[in-house]
Amino acid sequence: MPQLPTYPLELLDQRSGHTYQLWPWQDNLQVKTKEFAHFYKEANYPQTFFDQTGKLTTDLQSVLPIHFQHWANTIPLSYRKAVGILADNQTQMPQLLILRLMKQHRLFKDWILQLAQSQDGAYLKLMLTLANLENSPLPVWEHWLLSLPGQPRHTLLSRMINIELTAAQTKKTRKLMLDSLDWKINDIQEFLYYTQDSSFQKLLLSAHVIRVGALPYLRTLPRWLWLGKLWQMLSHFKDSAIANVLPPLILEADSKQQLRIIKVFKTLQSPQDLEAKLIKLVEKLAQQQAFPRPPFKGNNRLYPIETAKALISEGHNMQHCVGGYINSVVRGDSYFYHWVGDPILPTELTLQLKPFPKSSQWQLYEALGYQNQTVSESDWDYLRQQIANLNPPWGYLLVKSKIAGTDYSDYIQYFDQLKREMPLQLCAEPENPYDAHAIRIQTQDDIKLGYLPREHQATLQPYLKSSQQRSPQQRSPQQTQPQLACRLNYLKPHYATVNIYLTPSKIQ
């Protein structure tokens, strides 16, 4: 006969590193988190436990001890299924808190079961997201959740009527909604100023919980975001789709554009209608959309395309599809430049840059001429150098990599002398008996730190060859030999990473 679990159960959360104590269903699924030593305080466990069938999620089954299965089976299956359906693969749904309130309050239980039957988790998810409740005390969570059952959605959302916010302020509101109660003199003065506004007084009277930090931002939420008909349409979408329903162009529309948005949303008839009208709205707003600041300023040969209208014009002039990448630029996924040409590379080109993964730097992703004509590898290298020239003192990031073999070099011995961003040297080792393509990484004092991993050798080998090895046809008097700079990016005992750049050339 299997041994029954002894409560409370200990749970180490791998994501946060916190240790939690879990109590059984009979004790209202109480959760406590370890503060220090043997001291625990009541807390909320923010992750999901159950899938749509009411079983422990697959990832938890592989890491939790077997007695958690007995613990789960003490919770009614209908309750577990309900929170699993509402979570819909979301890892941040506070299922234990919802289950606890379902047991304690009949109205809340009926409301959650009703949401689950209609698979309407989008409503619950957006309520939690708007309030950003994960950083709040547990009583605030409970108060917020228990205030939702029985309230018509249009009533709940009408509290925000006549409030206007910029997109940046809207995001900040979610963070500050239940933030600190600490008041500064300026906060008090601003609060007293806003209370003179009749519409704001109405908001204060109807609200159950409002934190001071949120007041200046709540006042200016865009009206169209709270239209009852829009909310009804959004509630039909699955949780996983909600975040993608309203694109940045809609969320960040200015006041004049919002009038058009409100007019369109008031005519909504169905969720399918919402999707179709959003596509048309985005197309119209995109042509008026200002782009983010260019990654590099540009020069008289290479200049940034800074507006949606200019990008559409670039596509027409160069006879390719670059005009369809407006949303990509707005999201920060791409930026486009036009290469006018010079004596070395006279062909006009459209360059697409993308962010270098896990870095603030950008890399060349595409270079296309008229009607999508491609360029040679040597032209590609030349364009990289031109981008490097726009980004002094760093240049163009070629490689971001760990240093291999630190345990078998002088790295550990000289660790205390190393500093972030210190310059390093790259040395080819063609005579290396284990790898003829090896690239050694060392300090400027010839202290060997390790080697560049093999997957990056092919990228850097061409730049490490001497200028004599390059064909005269590949060079001109105006070209300078490409130079590399290697800098120590991150370090700890037994581990380090480097950034390797193509440096700006002296002749530009």
Beta strands, then each sheet from edge to edge (+ up, - down):
strand 1: 9-12
strand 2: 19-22
strand 3: 31-36
strand 4: 39-42
strand 5: 302-304
strand 6: 335-339
strand 7: 349-355
strand 8: 362-368
strand 9: 396-402
strand 10: 423-429
strand 11: 438-443
strand 12: 448-451
strand 13: 484-492
strand 14: 495-502
sheet 1: 1+ 2- 3+ 4-
sheet 2: 5+ 6- 7+ 8-
sheet 3: 9+ 14- 13+ 10- 11+ 12-
end
